């Protein structure tokens, strides 16, 4: 697990927590249930909470896409 605590641009305390998570999903074409090692992402602020579990491939794509976006 990795965690980051910081104050954002508008002065709010934010916590980001990322950890490994076993999960499952359904292939929309075959309807087969598939178990996978996922990445759990939680972002907590004073008035908001965002949680998501994504696959490792999705996490890698998110990383590369954010890197491109932020380096514009």
PyMOL commands that place a pseudoatom at each C-alpha (Angstrom):
pseudoatom trace, name=CA, resn=UNK, resi=1, chain=A, elem=C, hetatm=0, pos=[0.000, 0.000, 0.000]
pseudoatom trace, name=CA, resn=UNK, resi=2, chain=A, elem=C, hetatm=0, pos=[1.082, 3.547, -0.669]
pseudoatom trace, name=CA, resn=UNK, resi=3, chain=A, elem=C, hetatm=0, pos=[-0.530, 6.682, 0.713]
pseudoatom trace, name=CA, resn=UNK, resi=4, chain=A, elem=C, hetatm=0, pos=[-0.173, 10.399, 0.027]
pseudoatom trace, name=CA, resn=UNK, resi=5, chain=A, elem=C, hetatm=0, pos=[-1.511, 13.238, 2.169]
pseudoatom trace, name=CA, resn=UNK, resi=6, chain=A, elem=C, hetatm=0, pos=[-1.438, 16.808, 0.883]
pseudoatom trace, name=CA, resn=UNK, resi=7, chain=A, elem=C, hetatm=0, pos=[-3.247, 20.144, 0.728]
pseudoatom trace, name=CA, resn=UNK, resi=8, chain=A, elem=C, hetatm=0, pos=[-4.776, 20.793, -2.700]
pseudoatom trace, name=CA, resn=UNK, resi=9, chain=A, elem=C, hetatm=0, pos=[-4.966, 24.059, -4.671]
pseudoatom trace, name=CA, resn=UNK, resi=10, chain=A, elem=C, hetatm=0, pos=[-8.040, 25.259, -2.774]
pseudoatom trace, name=CA, resn=UNK, resi=11, chain=A, elem=C, hetatm=0, pos=[-6.681, 24.514, 0.689]
pseudoatom trace, name=CA, resn=UNK, resi=12, chain=A, elem=C, hetatm=0, pos=[-8.382, 21.193, 1.448]
pseudoatom trace, name=CA, resn=UNK, resi=13, chain=A, elem=C, hetatm=0, pos=[-6.689, 18.173, 3.043]
pseudoatom trace, name=CA, resn=UNK, resi=14, chain=A, elem=C, hetatm=0, pos=[-6.645, 15.251, 0.600]
pseudoatom trace, name=CA, resn=UNK, resi=15, chain=A, elem=C, hetatm=0, pos=[-5.612, 11.623, 1.153]
pseudoatom trace, name=CA, resn=UNK, resi=16, chain=A, elem=C, hetatm=0, pos=[-4.853, 9.230, -1.709]
pseudoatom trace, name=CA, resn=UNK, resi=17, chain=A, elem=C, hetatm=0, pos=[-4.487, 5.531, -0.863]
pseudoatom trace, name=CA, resn=UNK, resi=18, chain=A, elem=C, hetatm=0, pos=[-3.503, 2.880, -3.422]
pseudoatom trace, name=CA, resn=UNK, resi=19, chain=A, elem=C, hetatm=0, pos=[-3.299, -0.834, -2.629]
pseudoatom trace, name=CA, resn=UNK, resi=20, chain=A, elem=C, hetatm=0, pos=[-3.520, -4.295, -4.165]
pseudoatom trace, name=CA, resn=UNK, resi=21, chain=A, elem=C, hetatm=0, pos=[-7.009, -5.796, -4.230]
pseudoatom trace, name=CA, resn=UNK, resi=22, chain=A, elem=C, hetatm=0, pos=[-8.308, -9.185, -5.363]
pseudoatom trace, name=CA, resn=UNK, resi=23, chain=A, elem=C, hetatm=0, pos=[-11.483, -8.640, -7.374]
pseudoatom trace, name=CA, resn=UNK, resi=24, chain=A, elem=C, hetatm=0, pos=[-13.678, -10.119, -10.065]
pseudoatom trace, name=CA, resn=UNK, resi=25, chain=A, elem=C, hetatm=0, pos=[-15.492, -8.904, -13.124]
pseudoatom trace, name=CA, resn=UNK, resi=26, chain=A, elem=C, hetatm=0, pos=[-17.700, -10.264, -15.877]
pseudoatom trace, name=CA, resn=UNK, resi=27, chain=A, elem=C, hetatm=0, pos=[-16.631, -10.377, -19.525]
pseudoatom trace, name=CA, resn=UNK, resi=28, chain=A, elem=C, hetatm=0, pos=[-19.474, -8.550, -21.256]
pseudoatom trace, name=CA, resn=UNK, resi=29, chain=A, elem=C, hetatm=0, pos=[-19.295, -10.773, -24.376]
pseudoatom trace, name=CA, resn=UNK, resi=30, chain=A, elem=C, hetatm=0, pos=[-19.001, -14.237, -22.804]
pseudoatom trace, name=CA, resn=UNK, resi=31, chain=A, elem=C, hetatm=0, pos=[-20.646, -13.427, -19.444]
pseudoatom trace, name=CA, resn=UNK, resi=32, chain=A, elem=C, hetatm=0, pos=[-17.751, -15.362, -17.844]
pseudoatom trace, name=CA, resn=UNK, resi=33, chain=A, elem=C, hetatm=0, pos=[-16.796, -14.299, -14.316]
pseudoatom trace, name=CA, resn=UNK, resi=34, chain=A, elem=C, hetatm=0, pos=[-13.056, -13.598, -14.134]
pseudoatom trace, name=CA, resn=UNK, resi=35, chain=A, elem=C, hetatm=0, pos=[-10.973, -13.129, -10.987]
pseudoatom trace, name=CA, resn=UNK, resi=36, chain=A, elem=C, hetatm=0, pos=[-8.017, -10.739, -11.165]
pseudoatom trace, name=CA, resn=UNK, resi=37, chain=A, elem=C, hetatm=0, pos=[-5.431, -8.876, -9.119]
pseudoatom trace, name=CA, resn=UNK, resi=38, chain=A, elem=C, hetatm=0, pos=[-6.609, -5.288, -9.108]
pseudoatom trace, name=CA, resn=UNK, resi=39, chain=A, elem=C, hetatm=0, pos=[-5.580, -1.874, -7.869]
pseudoatom trace, name=CA, resn=UNK, resi=40, chain=A, elem=C, hetatm=0, pos=[-7.784, -0.128, -5.303]
pseudoatom trace, name=CA, resn=UNK, resi=41, chain=A, elem=C, hetatm=0, pos=[-7.674, 3.686, -5.479]
pseudoatom trace, name=CA, resn=UNK, resi=42, chain=A, elem=C, hetatm=0, pos=[-9.278, 5.793, -2.744]
pseudoatom trace, name=CA, resn=UNK, resi=43, chain=A, elem=C, hetatm=0, pos=[-9.271, 9.609, -2.742]
pseudoatom trace, name=CA, resn=UNK, resi=44, chain=A, elem=C, hetatm=0, pos=[-10.681, 11.244, 0.387]
pseudoatom trace, name=CA, resn=UNK, resi=45, chain=A, elem=C, hetatm=0, pos=[-11.339, 14.943, 0.918]
pseudoatom trace, name=CA, resn=UNK, resi=46, chain=A, elem=C, hetatm=0, pos=[-13.265, 16.908, 3.513]
pseudoatom trace, name=CA, resn=UNK, resi=47, chain=A, elem=C, hetatm=0, pos=[-16.558, 16.621, 1.615]
pseudoatom trace, name=CA, resn=UNK, resi=48, chain=A, elem=C, hetatm=0, pos=[-15.920, 13.831, -0.886]
pseudoatom trace, name=CA, resn=UNK, resi=49, chain=A, elem=C, hetatm=0, pos=[-14.897, 10.189, -1.182]
pseudoatom trace, name=CA, resn=UNK, resi=50, chain=A, elem=C, hetatm=0, pos=[-13.969, 8.416, -4.412]
pseudoatom trace, name=CA, resn=UNK, resi=51, chain=A, elem=C, hetatm=0, pos=[-13.245, 4.670, -4.517]
pseudoatom trace, name=CA, resn=UNK, resi=52, chain=A, elem=C, hetatm=0, pos=[-12.503, 2.503, -7.515]
pseudoatom trace, name=CA, resn=UNK, resi=53, chain=A, elem=C, hetatm=0, pos=[-10.965, -0.901, -8.207]
pseudoatom trace, name=CA, resn=UNK, resi=54, chain=A, elem=C, hetatm=0, pos=[-9.349, -1.246, -11.626]
pseudoatom trace, name=CA, resn=UNK, resi=55, chain=A, elem=C, hetatm=0, pos=[-7.233, -3.903, -13.322]
pseudoatom trace, name=CA, resn=UNK, resi=56, chain=A, elem=C, hetatm=0, pos=[-3.443, -3.608, -13.480]
pseudoatom trace, name=CA, resn=UNK, resi=57, chain=A, elem=C, hetatm=0, pos=[-3.678, -2.887, -17.219]
pseudoatom trace, name=CA, resn=UNK, resi=58, chain=A, elem=C, hetatm=0, pos=[-6.166, -0.088, -16.566]
pseudoatom trace, name=CA, resn=UNK, resi=59, chain=A, elem=C, hetatm=0, pos=[-3.881, 1.281, -13.839]
pseudoatom trace, name=CA, resn=UNK, resi=60, chain=A, elem=C, hetatm=0, pos=[-0.918, 1.333, -16.234]
pseudoatom trace, name=CA, resn=UNK, resi=61, chain=A, elem=C, hetatm=0, pos=[-2.970, 3.106, -18.922]
pseudoatom trace, name=CA, resn=UNK, resi=62, chain=A, elem=C, hetatm=0, pos=[-4.242, 5.625, -16.360]
pseudoatom trace, name=CA, resn=UNK, resi=63, chain=A, elem=C, hetatm=0, pos=[-0.645, 6.286, -15.269]
pseudoatom trace, name=CA, resn=UNK, resi=64, chain=A, elem=C, hetatm=0, pos=[0.613, 6.836, -18.841]
pseudoatom trace, name=CA, resn=UNK, resi=65, chain=A, elem=C, hetatm=0, pos=[-2.405, 8.947, -19.809]
pseudoatom trace, name=CA, resn=UNK, resi=66, chain=A, elem=C, hetatm=0, pos=[-2.097, 11.177, -16.726]
pseudoatom trace, name=CA, resn=UNK, resi=67, chain=A, elem=C, hetatm=0, pos=[1.640, 11.529, -17.378]
pseudoatom trace, name=CA, resn=UNK, resi=68, chain=A, elem=C, hetatm=0, pos=[0.939, 12.720, -20.953]
pseudoatom trace, name=CA, resn=UNK, resi=69, chain=A, elem=C, hetatm=0, pos=[-1.834, 15.053, -19.803]
pseudoatom trace, name=CA, resn=UNK, resi=70, chain=A, elem=C, hetatm=0, pos=[0.186, 16.635, -16.983]
pseudoatom trace, name=CA, resn=UNK, resi=71, chain=A, elem=C, hetatm=0, pos=[3.308, 17.073, -19.148]
pseudoatom trace, name=CA, resn=UNK, resi=72, chain=A, elem=C, hetatm=0, pos=[1.456, 18.986, -21.883]
for i in range(1, 72): cmd.bond("trace and resi %d" % i, "trace and resi %d" % (i + 1))
show_as sticks, trace
zoom trace
